Amino acid sequence: MKFALITAILLSSIGIANAASVEKGQALVEKGNCTSCHGAGLNAPIAPNYPKLAGQYPDYLYYALHAYQVGDSNAKYGRVNAIMASQVQNFSDADLHDIAAYIASLPGNFVIKK
């Protein structure tokens, strides 16, 4: 019994028990109009300094989005970008996980190794 309880607590704390929703993430991405900067399929940015997002690892995407929420209040963890900070401020932690799951599900064209 103790083992089951401890396992359940650990799994819920790392997000396995609460799976992110790709469908909710898609709705949030569409609502946020992310394609206006990151382009079609979030894989064709409108400027070279905007990243391609499609196919990126969901944990990386989540932590990047969360870092924009933190901003310059934490110099070791936060990311500073006025556009992204305003885009993510009103999202909950669950929303960020959903957004990350959706973006990760998109086909990307990253080059891993040549």
Chimera marker file (.cmm) of the C-alpha trace (Angstrom):
<marker_set name="trace">
<marker id="1" x="0.000" y="0.000" z="0.000" r="1" g="1" b="0" radius="0.5"/>
<marker id="2" x="2.802" y="2.405" z="0.885" r="1" g="1" b="0" radius="0.5"/>
<marker id="3" x="4.550" y="1.668" z="-2.403" r="1" g="1" b="0" radius="0.5"/>
<marker id="4" x="1.408" y="2.400" z="-4.443" r="1" g="1" b="0" radius="0.5"/>
<marker id="5" x="0.829" y="5.668" z="-2.621" r="1" g="1" b="0" radius="0.5"/>
<marker id="6" x="4.426" y="6.827" z="-3.016" r="1" g="1" b="0" radius="0.5"/>
<marker id="7" x="4.419" y="5.844" z="-6.714" r="1" g="1" b="0" radius="0.5"/>
<marker id="8" x="1.187" y="7.752" z="-7.334" r="1" g="1" b="0" radius="0.5"/>
<marker id="9" x="2.567" y="10.858" z="-5.638" r="1" g="1" b="0" radius="0.5"/>
<marker id="10" x="5.825" y="10.707" z="-7.584" r="1" g="1" b="0" radius="0.5"/>
<marker id="11" x="4.106" y="10.162" z="-10.925" r="1" g="1" b="0" radius="0.5"/>
<marker id="12" x="1.683" y="13.013" z="-10.374" r="1" g="1" b="0" radius="0.5"/>
<marker id="13" x="4.504" y="15.329" z="-9.358" r="1" g="1" b="0" radius="0.5"/>
<marker id="14" x="6.339" y="14.787" z="-12.655" r="1" g="1" b="0" radius="0.5"/>
<marker id="15" x="3.238" y="15.046" z="-14.802" r="1" g="1" b="0" radius="0.5"/>
<marker id="16" x="2.830" y="11.439" z="-15.937" r="1" g="1" b="0" radius="0.5"/>
<marker id="17" x="-0.469" y="10.977" z="-14.133" r="1" g="1" b="0" radius="0.5"/>
<marker id="18" x="-1.857" y="14.198" z="-15.644" r="1" g="1" b="0" radius="0.5"/>
<marker id="19" x="-1.224" y="13.841" z="-19.357" r="1" g="1" b="0" radius="0.5"/>
<marker id="20" x="-1.230" y="16.992" z="-21.429" r="1" g="1" b="0" radius="0.5"/>
<marker id="21" x="-3.975" y="17.485" z="-24.006" r="1" g="1" b="0" radius="0.5"/>
<marker id="22" x="-2.871" y="18.023" z="-27.604" r="1" g="1" b="0" radius="0.5"/>
<marker id="23" x="-6.383" y="19.209" z="-28.506" r="1" g="1" b="0" radius="0.5"/>
<marker id="24" x="-6.443" y="21.841" z="-25.750" r="1" g="1" b="0" radius="0.5"/>
<marker id="25" x="-2.954" y="22.891" z="-26.768" r="1" g="1" b="0" radius="0.5"/>
<marker id="26" x="-4.035" y="23.355" z="-30.365" r="1" g="1" b="0" radius="0.5"/>
<marker id="27" x="-6.925" y="25.578" z="-29.287" r="1" g="1" b="0" radius="0.5"/>
<marker id="28" x="-4.600" y="27.674" z="-27.122" r="1" g="1" b="0" radius="0.5"/>
<marker id="29" x="-2.034" y="28.043" z="-29.922" r="1" g="1" b="0" radius="0.5"/>
<marker id="30" x="-4.769" y="29.128" z="-32.332" r="1" g="1" b="0" radius="0.5"/>
<marker id="31" x="-6.199" y="31.554" z="-29.771" r="1" g="1" b="0" radius="0.5"/>
<marker id="32" x="-2.736" y="33.020" z="-29.154" r="1" g="1" b="0" radius="0.5"/>
<marker id="33" x="-2.148" y="33.379" z="-32.908" r="1" g="1" b="0" radius="0.5"/>
<marker id="34" x="1.326" y="31.855" z="-32.584" r="1" g="1" b="0" radius="0.5"/>
<marker id="35" x="1.560" y="31.388" z="-36.352" r="1" g="1" b="0" radius="0.5"/>
<marker id="36" x="1.719" y="35.158" z="-36.833" r="1" g="1" b="0" radius="0.5"/>
<marker id="37" x="5.403" y="34.984" z="-35.801" r="1" g="1" b="0" radius="0.5"/>
<marker id="38" x="6.347" y="31.295" z="-35.962" r="1" g="1" b="0" radius="0.5"/>
<marker id="39" x="4.691" y="30.728" z="-39.343" r="1" g="1" b="0" radius="0.5"/>
<marker id="40" x="2.634" y="27.965" z="-40.893" r="1" g="1" b="0" radius="0.5"/>
<marker id="41" x="2.694" y="24.804" z="-38.845" r="1" g="1" b="0" radius="0.5"/>
<marker id="42" x="4.946" y="26.669" z="-36.384" r="1" g="1" b="0" radius="0.5"/>
<marker id="43" x="7.759" y="25.642" z="-38.718" r="1" g="1" b="0" radius="0.5"/>
<marker id="44" x="8.194" y="28.680" z="-40.989" r="1" g="1" b="0" radius="0.5"/>
<marker id="45" x="9.070" y="31.757" z="-38.902" r="1" g="1" b="0" radius="0.5"/>
<marker id="46" x="8.465" y="35.158" z="-40.433" r="1" g="1" b="0" radius="0.5"/>
<marker id="47" x="11.945" y="36.354" z="-39.406" r="1" g="1" b="0" radius="0.5"/>
<marker id="48" x="15.235" y="34.479" z="-39.048" r="1" g="1" b="0" radius="0.5"/>
<marker id="49" x="15.508" y="35.340" z="-35.351" r="1" g="1" b="0" radius="0.5"/>
<marker id="50" x="12.194" y="33.593" z="-34.534" r="1" g="1" b="0" radius="0.5"/>
<marker id="51" x="12.596" y="29.865" z="-33.844" r="1" g="1" b="0" radius="0.5"/>
<marker id="52" x="10.991" y="26.914" z="-35.568" r="1" g="1" b="0" radius="0.5"/>
<marker id="53" x="8.947" y="25.172" z="-32.907" r="1" g="1" b="0" radius="0.5"/>
<marker id="54" x="7.242" y="22.206" z="-34.576" r="1" g="1" b="0" radius="0.5"/>
<marker id="55" x="8.580" y="18.852" z="-33.474" r="1" g="1" b="0" radius="0.5"/>
<marker id="56" x="10.621" y="20.232" z="-30.593" r="1" g="1" b="0" radius="0.5"/>
<marker id="57" x="10.725" y="18.189" z="-27.375" r="1" g="1" b="0" radius="0.5"/>
<marker id="58" x="7.694" y="18.928" z="-25.178" r="1" g="1" b="0" radius="0.5"/>
<marker id="59" x="9.712" y="19.303" z="-21.984" r="1" g="1" b="0" radius="0.5"/>
<marker id="60" x="11.964" y="21.897" z="-23.639" r="1" g="1" b="0" radius="0.5"/>
<marker id="61" x="8.951" y="23.807" z="-24.960" r="1" g="1" b="0" radius="0.5"/>
<marker id="62" x="7.261" y="23.783" z="-21.565" r="1" g="1" b="0" radius="0.5"/>
<marker id="63" x="10.332" y="25.077" z="-19.738" r="1" g="1" b="0" radius="0.5"/>
<marker id="64" x="10.928" y="27.756" z="-22.389" r="1" g="1" b="0" radius="0.5"/>
<marker id="65" x="7.338" y="28.982" z="-22.121" r="1" g="1" b="0" radius="0.5"/>
<marker id="66" x="7.518" y="28.924" z="-18.332" r="1" g="1" b="0" radius="0.5"/>
<marker id="67" x="10.808" y="30.853" z="-18.426" r="1" g="1" b="0" radius="0.5"/>
<marker id="68" x="9.077" y="33.607" z="-20.427" r="1" g="1" b="0" radius="0.5"/>
<marker id="69" x="6.454" y="33.805" z="-17.661" r="1" g="1" b="0" radius="0.5"/>
<marker id="70" x="9.201" y="34.168" z="-15.055" r="1" g="1" b="0" radius="0.5"/>
<marker id="71" x="10.951" y="36.840" z="-17.119" r="1" g="1" b="0" radius="0.5"/>
<marker id="72" x="13.706" y="38.841" z="-15.499" r="1" g="1" b="0" radius="0.5"/>
<marker id="73" x="12.455" y="38.188" z="-11.975" r="1" g="1" b="0" radius="0.5"/>
<marker id="74" x="14.890" y="35.254" z="-11.901" r="1" g="1" b="0" radius="0.5"/>
<marker id="75" x="18.116" y="35.908" z="-13.788" r="1" g="1" b="0" radius="0.5"/>
<marker id="76" x="19.189" y="32.240" z="-13.714" r="1" g="1" b="0" radius="0.5"/>
<marker id="77" x="15.934" y="30.825" z="-15.018" r="1" g="1" b="0" radius="0.5"/>
<marker id="78" x="13.889" y="33.528" z="-16.725" r="1" g="1" b="0" radius="0.5"/>
<marker id="79" x="13.889" y="34.522" z="-20.370" r="1" g="1" b="0" radius="0.5"/>
<marker id="80" x="13.338" y="38.101" z="-21.413" r="1" g="1" b="0" radius="0.5"/>
<marker id="81" x="11.340" y="38.838" z="-24.547" r="1" g="1" b="0" radius="0.5"/>
<marker id="82" x="8.533" y="41.397" z="-24.438" r="1" g="1" b="0" radius="0.5"/>
<marker id="83" x="6.386" y="39.681" z="-27.067" r="1" g="1" b="0" radius="0.5"/>
<marker id="84" x="6.632" y="36.194" z="-25.583" r="1" g="1" b="0" radius="0.5"/>
<marker id="85" x="6.222" y="37.449" z="-22.022" r="1" g="1" b="0" radius="0.5"/>
<marker id="86" x="2.916" y="39.099" z="-22.903" r="1" g="1" b="0" radius="0.5"/>
<marker id="87" x="1.773" y="36.025" z="-24.840" r="1" g="1" b="0" radius="0.5"/>
<marker id="88" x="2.233" y="33.552" z="-21.983" r="1" g="1" b="0" radius="0.5"/>
<marker id="89" x="1.366" y="35.592" z="-18.878" r="1" g="1" b="0" radius="0.5"/>
<marker id="90" x="-2.258" y="34.453" z="-18.645" r="1" g="1" b="0" radius="0.5"/>
<marker id="91" x="-1.639" y="30.737" z="-19.210" r="1" g="1" b="0" radius="0.5"/>
<marker id="92" x="-1.766" y="28.256" z="-16.356" r="1" g="1" b="0" radius="0.5"/>
<marker id="93" x="0.851" y="25.579" z="-15.825" r="1" g="1" b="0" radius="0.5"/>
<marker id="94" x="-1.528" y="23.007" z="-17.356" r="1" g="1" b="0" radius="0.5"/>
<marker id="95" x="-2.026" y="25.299" z="-20.374" r="1" g="1" b="0" radius="0.5"/>
<marker id="96" x="1.732" y="25.440" z="-20.925" r="1" g="1" b="0" radius="0.5"/>
<marker id="97" x="1.920" y="21.638" z="-20.824" r="1" g="1" b="0" radius="0.5"/>
<marker id="98" x="-0.953" y="21.410" z="-23.327" r="1" g="1" b="0" radius="0.5"/>
<marker id="99" x="0.683" y="23.931" z="-25.661" r="1" g="1" b="0" radius="0.5"/>
<marker id="100" x="3.991" y="22.072" z="-25.458" r="1" g="1" b="0" radius="0.5"/>
<marker id="101" x="2.280" y="18.737" z="-26.212" r="1" g="1" b="0" radius="0.5"/>
<marker id="102" x="0.552" y="20.179" z="-29.271" r="1" g="1" b="0" radius="0.5"/>
<marker id="103" x="3.658" y="21.853" z="-30.693" r="1" g="1" b="0" radius="0.5"/>
<marker id="104" x="5.715" y="18.696" z="-30.110" r="1" g="1" b="0" radius="0.5"/>
<marker id="105" x="3.120" y="16.679" z="-32.036" r="1" g="1" b="0" radius="0.5"/>
<marker id="106" x="3.586" y="18.794" z="-35.167" r="1" g="1" b="0" radius="0.5"/>
<marker id="107" x="5.931" y="17.562" z="-37.888" r="1" g="1" b="0" radius="0.5"/>
<marker id="108" x="9.174" y="19.504" z="-37.775" r="1" g="1" b="0" radius="0.5"/>
<marker id="109" x="12.285" y="19.537" z="-39.887" r="1" g="1" b="0" radius="0.5"/>
<marker id="110" x="15.030" y="19.824" z="-37.327" r="1" g="1" b="0" radius="0.5"/>
<marker id="111" x="18.415" y="18.437" z="-38.321" r="1" g="1" b="0" radius="0.5"/>
<marker id="112" x="19.646" y="16.229" z="-35.512" r="1" g="1" b="0" radius="0.5"/>
<marker id="113" x="22.955" y="15.057" z="-36.987" r="1" g="1" b="0" radius="0.5"/>
<marker id="114" x="24.597" y="15.144" z="-40.380" r="1" g="1" b="0" radius="0.5"/>
<link id1="1" id2="2" r="1" g="1" b="0" radius="0.2"/>
<link id1="2" id2="3" r="1" g="1" b="0" radius="0.2"/>
<link id1="3" id2="4" r="1" g="1" b="0" radius="0.2"/>
<link id1="4" id2="5" r="1" g="1" b="0" radius="0.2"/>
<link id1="5" id2="6" r="1" g="1" b="0" radius="0.2"/>
<link id1="6" id2="7" r="1" g="1" b="0" radius="0.2"/>
<link id1="7" id2="8" r="1" g="1" b="0" radius="0.2"/>
<link id1="8" id2="9" r="1" g="1" b="0" radius="0.2"/>
<link id1="9" id2="10" r="1" g="1" b="0" radius="0.2"/>
<link id1="10" id2="11" r="1" g="1" b="0" radius="0.2"/>
<link id1="11" id2="12" r="1" g="1" b="0" radius="0.2"/>
<link id1="12" id2="13" r="1" g="1" b="0" radius="0.2"/>
<link id1="13" id2="14" r="1" g="1" b="0" radius="0.2"/>
<link id1="14" id2="15" r="1" g="1" b="0" radius="0.2"/>
<link id1="15" id2="16" r="1" g="1" b="0" radius="0.2"/>
<link id1="16" id2="17" r="1" g="1" b="0" radius="0.2"/>
<link id1="17" id2="18" r="1" g="1" b="0" radius="0.2"/>
<link id1="18" id2="19" r="1" g="1" b="0" radius="0.2"/>
<link id1="19" id2="20" r="1" g="1" b="0" radius="0.2"/>
<link id1="20" id2="21" r="1" g="1" b="0" radius="0.2"/>
<link id1="21" id2="22" r="1" g="1" b="0" radius="0.2"/>
<link id1="22" id2="23" r="1" g="1" b="0" radius="0.2"/>
<link id1="23" id2="24" r="1" g="1" b="0" radius="0.2"/>
<link id1="24" id2="25" r="1" g="1" b="0" radius="0.2"/>
<link id1="25" id2="26" r="1" g="1" b="0" radius="0.2"/>
<link id1="26" id2="27" r="1" g="1" b="0" radius="0.2"/>
<link id1="27" id2="28" r="1" g="1" b="0" radius="0.2"/>
<link id1="28" id2="29" r="1" g="1" b="0" radius="0.2"/>
<link id1="29" id2="30" r="1" g="1" b="0" radius="0.2"/>
<link id1="30" id2="31" r="1" g="1" b="0" radius="0.2"/>
<link id1="31" id2="32" r="1" g="1" b="0" radius="0.2"/>
<link id1="32" id2="33" r="1" g="1" b="0" radius="0.2"/>
<link id1="33" id2="34" r="1" g="1" b="0" radius="0.2"/>
<link id1="34" id2="35" r="1" g="1" b="0" radius="0.2"/>
<link id1="35" id2="36" r="1" g="1" b="0" radius="0.2"/>
<link id1="36" id2="37" r="1" g="1" b="0" radius="0.2"/>
<link id1="37" id2="38" r="1" g="1" b="0" radius="0.2"/>
<link id1="38" id2="39" r="1" g="1" b="0" radius="0.2"/>
<link id1="39" id2="40" r="1" g="1" b="0" radius="0.2"/>
<link id1="40" id2="41" r="1" g="1" b="0" radius="0.2"/>
<link id1="41" id2="42" r="1" g="1" b="0" radius="0.2"/>
<link id1="42" id2="43" r="1" g="1" b="0" radius="0.2"/>
<link id1="43" id2="44" r="1" g="1" b="0" radius="0.2"/>
<link id1="44" id2="45" r="1" g="1" b="0" radius="0.2"/>
<link id1="45" id2="46" r="1" g="1" b="0" radius="0.2"/>
<link id1="46" id2="47" r="1" g="1" b="0" radius="0.2"/>
<link id1="47" id2="48" r="1" g="1" b="0" radius="0.2"/>
<link id1="48" id2="49" r="1" g="1" b="0" radius="0.2"/>
<link id1="49" id2="50" r="1" g="1" b="0" radius="0.2"/>
<link id1="50" id2="51" r="1" g="1" b="0" radius="0.2"/>
<link id1="51" id2="52" r="1" g="1" b="0" radius="0.2"/>
<link id1="52" id2="53" r="1" g="1" b="0" radius="0.2"/>
<link id1="53" id2="54" r="1" g="1" b="0" radius="0.2"/>
<link id1="54" id2="55" r="1" g="1" b="0" radius="0.2"/>
<link id1="55" id2="56" r="1" g="1" b="0" radius="0.2"/>
<link id1="56" id2="57" r="1" g="1" b="0" radius="0.2"/>
<link id1="57" id2="58" r="1" g="1" b="0" radius="0.2"/>
<link id1="58" id2="59" r="1" g="1" b="0" radius="0.2"/>
<link id1="59" id2="60" r="1" g="1" b="0" radius="0.2"/>
<link id1="60" id2="61" r="1" g="1" b="0" radius="0.2"/>
<link id1="61" id2="62" r="1" g="1" b="0" radius="0.2"/>
<link id1="62" id2="63" r="1" g="1" b="0" radius="0.2"/>
<link id1="63" id2="64" r="1" g="1" b="0" radius="0.2"/>
<link id1="64" id2="65" r="1" g="1" b="0" radius="0.2"/>
<link id1="65" id2="66" r="1" g="1" b="0" radius="0.2"/>
<link id1="66" id2="67" r="1" g="1" b="0" radius="0.2"/>
<link id1="67" id2="68" r="1" g="1" b="0" radius="0.2"/>
<link id1="68" id2="69" r="1" g="1" b="0" radius="0.2"/>
<link id1="69" id2="70" r="1" g="1" b="0" radius="0.2"/>
<link id1="70" id2="71" r="1" g="1" b="0" radius="0.2"/>
<link id1="71" id2="72" r="1" g="1" b="0" radius="0.2"/>
<link id1="72" id2="73" r="1" g="1" b="0" radius="0.2"/>
<link id1="73" id2="74" r="1" g="1" b="0" radius="0.2"/>
<link id1="74" id2="75" r="1" g="1" b="0" radius="0.2"/>
<link id1="75" id2="76" r="1" g="1" b="0" radius="0.2"/>
<link id1="76" id2="77" r="1" g="1" b="0" radius="0.2"/>
<link id1="77" id2="78" r="1" g="1" b="0" radius="0.2"/>
<link id1="78" id2="79" r="1" g="1" b="0" radius="0.2"/>
<link id1="79" id2="80" r="1" g="1" b="0" radius="0.2"/>
<link id1="80" id2="81" r="1" g="1" b="0" radius="0.2"/>
<link id1="81" id2="82" r="1" g="1" b="0" radius="0.2"/>
<link id1="82" id2="83" r="1" g="1" b="0" radius="0.2"/>
<link id1="83" id2="84" r="1" g="1" b="0" radius="0.2"/>
<link id1="84" id2="85" r="1" g="1" b="0" radius="0.2"/>
<link id1="85" id2="86" r="1" g="1" b="0" radius="0.2"/>
<link id1="86" id2="87" r="1" g="1" b="0" radius="0.2"/>
<link id1="87" id2="88" r="1" g="1" b="0" radius="0.2"/>
<link id1="88" id2="89" r="1" g="1" b="0" radius="0.2"/>
<link id1="89" id2="90" r="1" g="1" b="0" radius="0.2"/>
<link id1="90" id2="91" r="1" g="1" b="0" radius="0.2"/>
<link id1="91" id2="92" r="1" g="1" b="0" radius="0.2"/>
<link id1="92" id2="93" r="1" g="1" b="0" radius="0.2"/>
<link id1="93" id2="94" r="1" g="1" b="0" radius="0.2"/>
<link id1="94" id2="95" r="1" g="1" b="0" radius="0.2"/>
<link id1="95" id2="96" r="1" g="1" b="0" radius="0.2"/>
<link id1="96" id2="97" r="1" g="1" b="0" radius="0.2"/>
<link id1="97" id2="98" r="1" g="1" b="0" radius="0.2"/>
<link id1="98" id2="99" r="1" g="1" b="0" radius="0.2"/>
<link id1="99" id2="100" r="1" g="1" b="0" radius="0.2"/>
<link id1="100" id2="101" r="1" g="1" b="0" radius="0.2"/>
<link id1="101" id2="102" r="1" g="1" b="0" radius="0.2"/>
<link id1="102" id2="103" r="1" g="1" b="0" radius="0.2"/>
<link id1="103" id2="104" r="1" g="1" b="0" radius="0.2"/>
<link id1="104" id2="105" r="1" g="1" b="0" radius="0.2"/>
<link id1="105" id2="106" r="1" g="1" b="0" radius="0.2"/>
<link id1="106" id2="107" r="1" g="1" b="0" radius="0.2"/>
<link id1="107" id2="108" r="1" g="1" b="0" radius="0.2"/>
<link id1="108" id2="109" r="1" g="1" b="0" radius="0.2"/>
<link id1="109" id2="110" r="1" g="1" b="0" radius="0.2"/>
<link id1="110" id2="111" r="1" g="1" b="0" radius="0.2"/>
<link id1="111" id2="112" r="1" g="1" b="0" radius="0.2"/>
<link id1="112" id2="113" r="1" g="1" b="0" radius="0.2"/>
<link id1="113" id2="114" r="1" g="1" b="0" radius="0.2"/>
</marker_set>
